[in-house]
């Protein structure tokens, strides 16, 4: 019985399983009523270019959501002044699973500055010195100072730790932007 099952019944069952898996990936993403409705063919004949129809379809597909955090425009568009040559320091708060590692790496490697951060091959930390200086740093992050305040330090830990850590590094008197 086992030999007959393996020879005659197993291949069709595997083929059926394969077809079901393929159908799952090839089938439309939303079944039946859950899909956004397309305008009837008569609406296409009425006028409006294909771009207008696409915009209407996208607008119909997007749910209308109420603003959960109604921030004032002035609060979102405020500008801060950062003096790299002065005593200002950017403190990078790394939040896990938000792309913080990639962003932090871009801060030290890919920003075009008057004096870019100096990164040695094979080293994770880079030296981000101020223009004209060789000891003072303008960036407090994992890729410039290491985990000086502990692994994934939160806002509270950074607030209490950064001034002391900067003083240990010989950068006393720096102002930190938060």
Secondary structure as the mmCIF struct_conf table of DSSP 4:
data_model
#
loop_
_struct_conf.conf_type_id
_struct_conf.id
_struct_conf.beg_label_comp_id
_struct_conf.beg_label_asym_id
_struct_conf.beg_label_seq_id
_struct_conf.end_label_comp_id
_struct_conf.end_label_asym_id
_struct_conf.end_label_seq_id
HELX_RH_AL_P HELX_RH_AL_P1 UNK A 2 UNK A 4
HELX_RH_PI_P HELX_RH_PI_P1 UNK A 5 UNK A 9
HELX_RH_AL_P HELX_RH_AL_P2 UNK A 10 UNK A 26
BEND BEND1 UNK A 27 UNK A 27
BEND BEND2 UNK A 29 UNK A 30
HELX_RH_3T_P HELX_RH_3T_P1 UNK A 32 UNK A 34
BEND BEND3 UNK A 35 UNK A 35
HELX_LH_PP_P HELX_LH_PP_P1 UNK A 36 UNK A 40
HELX_RH_AL_P HELX_RH_AL_P3 UNK A 41 UNK A 46
BEND BEND4 UNK A 47 UNK A 47
HELX_RH_AL_P HELX_RH_AL_P4 UNK A 50 UNK A 61
BEND BEND5 UNK A 62 UNK A 62
HELX_LH_PP_P HELX_LH_PP_P2 UNK A 63 UNK A 64
BEND BEND6 UNK A 68 UNK A 69
HELX_RH_AL_P HELX_RH_AL_P5 UNK A 73 UNK A 76
BEND BEND7 UNK A 77 UNK A 77
TURN_TY1_P TURN_TY1_P1 UNK A 84 UNK A 87
STRN STRN1 UNK A 88 UNK A 91
TURN_TY1_P TURN_TY1_P2 UNK A 96 UNK A 99
HELX_RH_AL_P HELX_RH_AL_P6 UNK A 100 UNK A 109
TURN_TY1_P TURN_TY1_P3 UNK A 110 UNK A 110
TURN_TY1_P TURN_TY1_P4 UNK A 114 UNK A 115
HELX_LH_PP_P HELX_LH_PP_P3 UNK A 116 UNK A 117
STRN STRN2 UNK A 118 UNK A 119
TURN_TY1_P TURN_TY1_P5 UNK A 121 UNK A 122
BEND BEND8 UNK A 124 UNK A 124
STRN STRN3 UNK A 126 UNK A 127
STRN STRN4 UNK A 129 UNK A 129
HELX_LH_PP_P HELX_LH_PP_P4 UNK A 130 UNK A 130
TURN_TY1_P TURN_TY1_P6 UNK A 131 UNK A 132
BEND BEND9 UNK A 134 UNK A 135
STRN STRN5 UNK A 137 UNK A 137
BEND BEND10 UNK A 138 UNK A 138
STRN STRN6 UNK A 139 UNK A 140
BEND BEND11 UNK A 141 UNK A 141
TURN_TY1_P TURN_TY1_P7 UNK A 142 UNK A 145
BEND BEND12 UNK A 147 UNK A 147
TURN_TY1_P TURN_TY1_P8 UNK A 148 UNK A 149
TURN_TY1_P TURN_TY1_P9 UNK A 151 UNK A 152
HELX_RH_AL_P HELX_RH_AL_P7 UNK A 155 UNK A 168
TURN_TY1_P TURN_TY1_P10 UNK A 169 UNK A 170
TURN_TY1_P TURN_TY1_P11 UNK A 172 UNK A 173
STRN STRN7 UNK A 175 UNK A 177
#
